[in-house]
């Protein structure tokens, strides 16, 4: 019989914007190095990095970023957490087409933790007015804690 407290596999995916400012590139490198150390230490079975766009049309149902956000949003609802303001929506205007549309703005960096292929944590997130950063999540993993925030939460504004 398997122990639900002890996952068989733990995988982490780092999501990064396609174009990052220099300081965010430094942070990305630091997070990837730390993920590598955690993998070498046996804390993680695997980690990877996926690039995503800075913002995508909310109406585009076939957009991978929107699909990923919906998975994260569903996790947040189950975990009593919020992804706002890290994921947000904005009304955007195209000077080229004259079109106005609502776009989902993705965070520069986002971490997703999977245990036995089940999403168990997204960072950054907030709960009870407290932000839980990517670094907090990595600290939890390093210390052997299940990276799940606790507390009450406000609702997400990103749709």
Buried (B, 14 or more C-beta within 10 A) or exposed (E): EEEEEEBEEBBBBBBBBEEBEEEBEEBBEEBBEBBEEBBEEEBBBEBEBEEBBBBBBBEBEEBEBBEBBEEBBEBBBEBBBBBBBBBBBEEEEEEEEEEEBEBBBBBBBBBBBBBEEEBBBBBBBBBBEEBBBBBBBBBBBBEEEEBBBEEEBEEBEBE
